[in-house]
Amino acid sequence: MADVSGAGSAKSSVILLVRLGIMMFLQFFIWGAWYVSMNGFLTDSGMSGFIAAAYTVAPIAAIVAPLSLGLVTDRLLNTEWVLAVLNILGAVLLWFTPALASAGEPAGAFAQFTHPMVLCLLAYLICFMPTLGLTASLSFKHLSNGEKEFPIVRVLGTIGWIFGNWVMWGCRMFSGDAETYGDNSAHMFHAAAIASVILGIYCLTLPRTAPPAKGEQISFGKILGVEAWAMLKDKSFFVFALASFLICIPLAGYYAMGYGYVDQSGVKLFGSTTGAMSTGQMSEILFMLLMPVCFARFGVKNMLIVGMLAWAVRYGLWGFSFGEEGPLLTVPIFLGILLHGICYDFFFVSGMIYTDKKATPEIRGQAQSLIVMLTQGLGLGIGAQAFGWWTTQCTTGDAVDFAKFWYVPAAFALVVMLFFAVSFWDRSTDERFKSGEHQ
């Protein structure tokens, strides 16, 4: 007789993966639709002086919001309800963000951060940034084998990011209106806002994810995430968290200047700089699908080392290609873009899975939020300001010396990788990864 219960369980598992994958697709479609191309939108809107501030408010939001919202989902409200509210509220803010670009420029010491568009973007990102940790913790809650199944779920997020990158190209193709729907169009924000409403409604259909520590007394220390911060007493987790924070400092330079460098170099795909940049996410799909095999073969430490090394190689390739022509320009740039699959998957996704392994069920939401705060918050925040300053040091007139610019993050990332390789060792967790054991 056929094993009906086994077949039913397998079917339920596939359905769960699809449901969570749709959630990831929409979440990263929203982010991908505007985040990379915002550089061009601000430049075309006469706001090039606000680029550093615009890319700094995401880290500020990642510092301000995630831990407290991790507490809410760990102790007070269902995760799917919190995600629904954040996405719908965020959609309203994101819709009005580009219209504020024409507002007058404020004056004062903090003028960059008090421009109406920047403030509206900050409010939106306070809603969005916590969802990065919350979707991860919700997924791990319902997946029976996180290290094998989470990459399958997360790869839909990568596909969503690619679709978001290409949404304006699609509008051009079907409308023929290259000016209105160019890569730098305000409609990138509108497309993301519509997707955010759809995701907010869809979140209400996700598996019920009740707070694991509901009813426990809440103290001021718990609001600040003391229990999650206490994980840093574990030496291996501390080294991982510190390396995660440090590697995101040069990453801020890539986010702020990568699109501009590729665009200035004239490297395009189907006539689009955004299209060329999206090939990085295409490579991410391949490496995401390879992750379960890589975990079993190499373990978490080697996965993280390779991910960090890929960052250093990418920046080095771009520094090497500056000023070249023909294949010596395009090949290193495309190789650098394609390394994104290893950069992101082997470090950030591996880090999410490692964090889930290390945290107890009662604080997993806050633990994921802690890593978001350290990476997307402190790391990118410090990096945005540091590389804003470094850009001015590399600029003569209107020209940026990108060879000088990219070699600094390459060296920085290489030092972080060497520090991690020497300092990190978590034998028990590595053995669980290689054996396929899960909590």
C-alpha positions as CSV (number, residue, x, y, z in Angstrom):
1,M,0.0,0.0,0.0
2,A,1.2,3.5,-0.8
3,D,2.4,5.6,2.0
4,V,-0.4,8.1,1.9
5,S,0.7,10.0,5.0
6,G,4.2,10.3,3.6
7,A,2.9,11.6,0.3
8,G,0.6,14.0,2.0
9,S,3.5,15.3,4.2
10,A,5.7,15.8,1.1
11,K,2.9,17.7,-0.7
12,S,2.3,19.9,2.4
13,S,6.0,20.6,2.5
14,V,6.1,21.7,-1.1
15,I,3.0,23.9,-0.6
16,L,4.7,25.6,2.4
17,L,7.9,26.2,0.4
18,V,5.8,27.9,-2.3
19,R,3.9,30.0,0.2
20,L,7.0,31.3,1.8
21,G,8.7,31.7,-1.5
22,I,6.0,34.0,-2.7
23,M,6.5,36.1,0.5
24,M,10.2,36.4,-0.3
25,F,9.6,37.2,-4.0
26,L,7.4,40.1,-3.1
27,Q,9.6,41.4,-0.3
28,F,12.7,41.6,-2.5
29,F,10.8,42.8,-5.5
30,I,9.9,45.8,-3.4
31,W,13.5,46.5,-2.4
32,G,15.0,45.8,-5.8
33,A,12.6,48.0,-7.7
34,W,14.0,51.2,-6.3
35,Y,17.1,50.7,-4.0
36,V,19.9,50.4,-6.6
37,S,18.4,52.8,-9.2
38,M,17.7,55.5,-6.6
39,N,21.2,56.9,-7.2
40,G,20.1,57.7,-10.8
41,F,16.7,59.1,-9.7
42,L,18.4,61.5,-7.2
43,T,20.9,62.6,-9.8
44,D,18.3,63.3,-12.4
45,S,16.2,65.2,-9.8
46,G,19.1,67.5,-8.9
47,M,19.6,65.8,-5.6
48,S,23.0,64.3,-6.1
49,G,24.1,66.0,-2.9
50,F,21.7,63.9,-1.0
51,I,22.8,60.5,-2.2
52,A,24.9,59.8,0.8
53,A,22.0,60.7,3.2
54,A,19.5,58.7,1.2
55,Y,21.7,55.6,1.5
56,T,22.3,56.3,5.2
57,V,18.7,56.3,6.3
58,A,18.3,52.6,5.6
59,P,21.0,51.8,8.1
60,I,19.5,54.3,10.6
61,A,16.2,52.5,10.2
62,A,17.9,49.1,10.7
63,I,19.3,50.4,14.0
64,V,16.1,52.0,15.3
65,A,13.4,49.5,14.5
66,P,14.4,45.8,14.3
67,L,15.1,44.7,17.9
68,S,11.9,46.2,19.3
69,L,9.8,44.6,16.6
70,G,11.7,41.3,17.1
71,L,10.4,41.6,20.7
72,V,6.9,42.1,19.5
73,T,6.9,39.0,17.4
74,D,8.7,37.0,20.1
75,R,6.3,38.0,22.9
76,L,3.2,39.9,21.8
77,L,1.8,39.6,18.3
78,N,1.8,37.0,15.5
79,T,4.6,37.6,13.0
80,E,2.3,37.5,10.0
81,W,0.1,40.4,11.4
82,V,3.2,42.5,12.1
83,L,4.4,42.0,8.6
84,A,1.0,42.9,7.1
85,V,0.8,46.2,9.0
86,L,4.4,47.2,8.2
87,N,4.0,46.5,4.5
88,I,0.7,48.4,4.1
89,L,1.9,51.4,6.1
90,G,5.2,51.4,4.2
91,A,3.4,51.3,0.9
92,V,1.7,54.6,1.6
93,L,5.0,56.3,2.6
94,L,6.9,54.9,-0.4
95,W,4.2,56.1,-2.9
96,F,4.7,59.7,-1.8
97,T,8.5,59.6,-1.5
98,P,9.5,60.7,-5.1
99,A,7.0,63.6,-5.1
100,L,9.0,65.2,-2.3
101,A,12.2,65.4,-4.4
102,S,11.1,68.8,-5.7
103,A,10.8,70.2,-2.2
104,G,13.1,73.1,-1.3
105,E,16.5,72.2,0.1
106,P,16.7,72.8,3.8
107,A,19.6,74.6,5.5
108,G,21.6,73.8,8.6
109,A,24.2,71.4,9.9
110,F,21.9,68.4,9.3
111,A,20.4,69.7,6.1
112,Q,21.0,66.4,4.2
113,F,18.8,64.5,6.7
114,T,16.0,67.0,7.0
115,H,15.1,67.1,3.3
116,P,11.4,66.0,3.0
117,M,12.2,63.2,0.7
118,V,14.9,61.8,2.9
119,L,12.7,62.0,6.0
120,C,9.8,60.2,4.2
121,L,12.3,57.6,3.0
122,L,13.5,57.1,6.6
123,A,9.9,56.6,7.8
124,Y,9.3,54.0,5.1
125,L,12.5,52.2,5.9
126,I,11.6,52.0,9.6
127,C,8.7,49.9,8.3
128,F,10.7,47.9,5.8
129,M,14.0,47.0,7.5
130,P,12.5,44.9,10.3
131,T,10.8,42.7,7.7
132,L,14.2,41.3,6.6
133,G,14.6,39.6,10.0
134,L,10.9,38.8,10.5
135,T,10.5,36.9,7.2
136,A,13.6,34.9,8.0
137,S,12.4,34.0,11.5
138,L,8.9,33.2,10.2
139,S,10.4,30.9,7.6
140,F,12.7,29.1,10.0
141,K,9.8,28.6,12.4
142,H,7.8,26.5,9.9
143,L,10.6,24.8,7.9
144,S,11.6,21.3,9.2
145,N,15.2,21.6,7.9
146,G,16.3,25.2,7.7
147,E,19.7,24.8,6.1
148,K,18.3,22.7,3.3
149,E,14.9,24.4,2.8
150,F,15.6,28.0,3.5
151,P,17.8,28.6,0.4
152,I,15.0,27.2,-1.7
153,V,12.6,29.8,-0.1
154,R,15.2,32.6,-0.3
155,V,16.0,32.1,-3.9
156,L,12.5,33.4,-4.7
157,G,13.6,36.6,-3.1
158,T,16.5,36.8,-5.5
159,I,14.2,36.3,-8.4
160,G,11.9,39.0,-7.0
161,W,14.9,41.4,-6.8
162,I,15.7,40.7,-10.5
163,F,12.0,41.4,-11.5
164,G,12.1,44.6,-9.4
165,N,15.3,45.7,-11.2
166,W,13.7,45.1,-14.6
167,V,10.3,46.5,-13.9
168,M,11.1,49.9,-15.5
169,W,12.6,48.1,-18.5
170,G,9.3,46.2,-18.9
171,C,7.3,49.4,-18.7
172,R,9.5,50.9,-21.5
173,M,9.0,47.8,-23.7
174,F,5.3,47.8,-23.5
175,S,4.6,51.5,-23.5
176,G,7.4,52.8,-25.7
177,D,7.8,55.7,-23.3
178,A,11.6,55.6,-22.6
179,E,11.6,59.0,-20.8
180,T,8.8,58.3,-18.4
181,Y,9.8,54.7,-17.6
182,G,13.5,55.1,-17.7
183,D,15.8,53.4,-15.2
184,N,15.7,56.6,-13.1
185,S,11.9,57.1,-13.2
186,A,9.8,58.0,-10.1
187,H,7.6,55.1,-11.1
188,M,10.1,52.7,-9.6
189,F,8.8,53.8,-6.2
190,H,5.2,53.5,-7.3
191,A,5.7,49.9,-8.5
192,A,7.3,49.0,-5.2
193,A,4.4,50.6,-3.3
194,I,1.8,48.6,-5.2
195,A,3.8,45.4,-4.5
196,S,4.0,46.4,-0.8
197,V,0.2,46.6,-0.5
198,I,-0.1,43.2,-2.2
199,L,2.5,41.7,0.2
200,G,0.8,43.2,3.2
201,I,-2.5,41.5,2.3
202,Y,-0.7,38.3,1.3
203,C,1.0,38.1,4.8
204,L,-2.4,37.6,6.4
205,T,-2.6,34.2,4.5
206,L,0.8,33.0,5.8
207,P,1.0,30.2,8.4
208,R,0.0,31.3,11.9
209,T,3.2,32.3,13.7
210,A,2.3,32.9,17.3
211,P,4.9,34.6,19.6
212,P,6.8,31.7,21.4
213,A,7.2,33.6,24.6
214,K,3.8,35.2,24.8
215,G,2.7,36.0,28.3
216,E,6.1,36.5,29.7
217,Q,6.8,39.7,31.6
218,I,8.4,42.4,29.5
219,S,11.1,44.5,31.0
220,F,13.1,47.4,29.7
221,G,16.1,45.2,29.1
222,K,14.0,42.9,26.9
223,I,12.8,45.8,24.9
224,L,16.4,46.7,24.2
225,G,17.1,43.1,23.2
226,V,19.3,42.2,26.1
227,E,18.7,38.5,25.6
228,A,19.8,38.7,21.9
229,W,22.8,40.8,22.8
230,A,23.7,38.1,25.4
231,M,24.4,35.8,22.5
232,L,27.6,37.8,21.9
233,K,29.1,36.2,25.1
234,D,29.6,33.1,22.9
235,K,33.0,33.6,21.3
236,S,32.2,32.1,18.0
237,F,28.9,34.1,17.6
238,F,30.7,37.3,18.7
239,V,33.4,36.8,16.0
240,F,30.7,36.1,13.4
241,A,28.7,39.1,14.4
242,L,31.8,41.4,14.4
243,A,32.9,40.2,11.0
244,S,29.3,40.6,9.7
245,F,29.4,44.2,10.9
246,L,32.8,45.0,9.5
247,I,32.2,43.4,6.0
248,C,29.2,45.7,5.6
249,I,31.3,48.9,5.9
250,P,32.9,48.5,2.4
251,L,29.6,47.1,1.1
252,A,28.1,50.6,1.6
253,G,30.6,51.9,-1.0
254,Y,29.3,49.3,-3.5
255,Y,25.7,50.2,-2.9
256,A,26.3,53.9,-3.2
257,M,28.8,53.9,-6.1
258,G,28.5,50.5,-7.9
259,Y,25.6,51.5,-10.1
260,G,27.3,54.8,-11.0
261,Y,30.6,53.1,-11.8
262,V,28.9,50.5,-14.1
263,D,26.8,53.2,-15.8
264,Q,29.8,55.6,-16.3
265,S,31.8,52.7,-17.8
266,G,29.0,52.2,-20.3
267,V,28.5,48.5,-19.4
268,K,24.8,47.6,-20.1
269,L,22.6,44.7,-20.8
270,F,19.8,45.2,-23.3
271,G,20.6,48.9,-23.2
272,S,20.1,49.1,-19.4
273,T,22.6,49.6,-16.6
274,T,20.1,48.1,-14.2
275,G,19.9,45.1,-16.4
276,A,23.6,44.6,-16.2
277,M,23.5,44.9,-12.4
278,S,20.7,42.4,-12.2
279,T,23.0,39.6,-13.6
280,G,24.5,39.5,-10.1
281,Q,21.1,38.3,-8.8
282,M,21.0,35.8,-11.6
283,S,24.2,34.3,-10.4
284,E,22.7,34.4,-6.9
285,I,20.0,31.9,-8.0
286,L,22.6,29.3,-9.0
287,F,24.7,29.6,-5.8
288,M,21.5,29.7,-3.6
289,L,20.5,26.3,-5.0
290,L,24.0,24.9,-4.4
291,M,24.0,26.0,-0.8
292,P,22.6,22.8,0.8
293,V,25.3,20.7,-0.9
294,C,28.0,23.3,0.1
295,F,26.9,23.2,3.7
296,A,27.2,19.5,3.9
297,R,30.6,19.5,2.2
298,F,32.3,22.6,3.5
299,G,30.6,23.6,6.8
300,V,29.6,27.1,7.9
301,K,33.1,28.5,8.5
302,N,34.4,27.8,5.0
303,M,31.1,29.1,3.5
304,L,31.5,32.4,5.3
305,I,35.2,32.7,4.4
306,V,34.5,32.2,0.7
307,G,31.7,34.8,0.8
308,M,33.9,37.4,2.4
309,L,36.8,36.7,0.0
310,A,34.4,37.2,-3.0
311,W,33.8,40.7,-1.8
312,A,37.5,41.5,-1.8
313,V,38.0,40.0,-5.3
314,R,35.0,41.9,-6.7
315,Y,36.2,45.3,-5.5
316,G,39.7,44.5,-6.8
317,L,38.4,43.6,-10.2
318,W,36.6,46.9,-10.5
319,G,39.7,48.8,-9.4
320,F,41.7,47.0,-12.0
321,S,39.2,47.7,-14.8
322,F,39.0,51.4,-14.3
323,G,40.4,53.4,-17.2
324,E,40.6,50.3,-19.5
325,E,38.6,49.8,-22.7
326,G,37.1,46.8,-24.5
327,P,37.3,43.4,-22.8
328,L,39.7,44.7,-20.1
329,L,36.8,46.9,-19.0
330,T,33.7,44.9,-19.5
331,V,35.0,41.4,-18.5
332,P,36.2,42.4,-15.0
333,I,33.1,44.5,-14.4
334,F,30.8,41.6,-15.3
335,L,32.9,39.2,-13.3
336,G,32.6,41.5,-10.3
337,I,28.8,41.7,-10.8
338,L,28.5,37.9,-11.2
339,L,30.4,37.3,-7.9
340,H,27.4,38.7,-6.1
341,G,25.9,35.2,-5.9
342,I,28.8,34.0,-3.8
343,C,29.1,37.3,-1.9
344,Y,25.5,37.4,-0.8
345,D,24.6,33.7,-0.5
346,F,27.7,32.3,1.1
347,F,27.8,35.1,3.7
348,F,24.5,36.7,4.4
349,V,22.2,33.7,3.8
350,S,24.6,31.4,5.6
351,G,24.7,33.9,8.4
352,M,20.9,33.8,8.7
353,I,20.9,30.0,9.0
354,Y,23.8,30.1,11.5
355,T,22.0,32.6,13.6
356,D,18.9,30.5,13.7
357,K,21.0,27.5,14.8
358,K,22.6,29.5,17.7
359,A,19.5,31.2,19.0
360,T,16.9,29.6,21.3
361,P,13.3,29.5,20.0
362,E,12.2,32.3,22.4
363,I,14.6,34.9,21.0
364,R,15.0,33.9,17.4
365,G,13.1,36.9,16.1
366,Q,15.3,39.3,18.1
367,A,18.5,37.3,17.1
368,Q,17.8,37.8,13.4
369,S,16.9,41.4,14.1
370,L,20.2,41.9,15.9
371,I,22.2,40.7,12.8
372,V,20.1,43.0,10.6
373,M,20.9,45.9,13.0
374,L,24.6,45.1,13.0
375,T,24.9,44.6,9.2
376,Q,22.2,46.7,7.4
377,G,22.3,49.2,10.3
378,L,25.6,49.9,11.9
379,G,27.8,48.4,9.2
380,L,26.1,50.1,6.2
381,G,25.5,53.3,8.2
382,I,29.2,53.8,9.1
383,G,30.1,52.7,5.7
384,A,27.8,55.2,4.0
385,Q,29.4,58.1,5.8
386,A,32.9,56.8,5.5
387,F,32.6,56.2,1.7
388,G,30.8,59.5,1.2
389,W,34.0,61.1,2.6
390,W,36.2,58.7,0.6
391,T,34.4,59.6,-2.6
392,T,35.3,63.2,-2.1
393,Q,38.9,62.2,-1.6
394,C,38.9,60.3,-4.8
395,T,37.2,63.1,-6.8
396,T,39.0,65.7,-8.9
397,G,36.5,68.2,-10.4
398,D,33.7,65.9,-11.6
399,A,35.8,62.8,-12.1
400,V,36.2,60.0,-9.6
401,D,39.4,58.0,-9.6
402,F,37.7,54.6,-9.3
403,A,40.9,52.6,-9.2
404,K,41.9,54.5,-6.0
405,F,38.3,54.2,-4.8
406,W,37.8,50.4,-5.2
407,Y,41.2,49.2,-3.9
408,V,40.4,50.5,-0.4
409,P,37.2,48.4,0.1
410,A,39.1,45.4,-1.5
411,A,41.8,45.7,1.1
412,F,39.4,46.2,3.9
413,A,37.3,43.2,3.0
414,L,40.4,41.0,2.7
415,V,41.6,42.0,6.2
416,V,38.1,41.2,7.6
417,M,38.2,37.8,5.9
418,L,41.7,37.0,7.4
419,F,40.5,38.0,10.8
420,F,37.5,35.8,10.6
421,A,39.5,32.8,9.2
422,V,41.9,33.0,12.2
423,S,39.4,33.8,14.9
424,F,36.2,31.8,14.2
425,W,35.6,28.2,15.1
426,D,32.3,26.6,16.1
427,R,32.9,22.9,15.9
428,S,29.5,21.8,17.2
429,T,27.5,23.9,14.8
430,D,29.8,23.0,11.9
431,E,29.3,19.3,12.6
432,R,25.5,19.8,12.6
433,F,25.7,21.5,9.2
434,K,27.8,18.7,7.7
435,S,25.6,16.0,9.2
436,G,22.3,17.6,8.1
437,E,21.1,17.7,11.8
438,H,18.6,20.5,12.5
439,Q,16.9,21.8,15.6
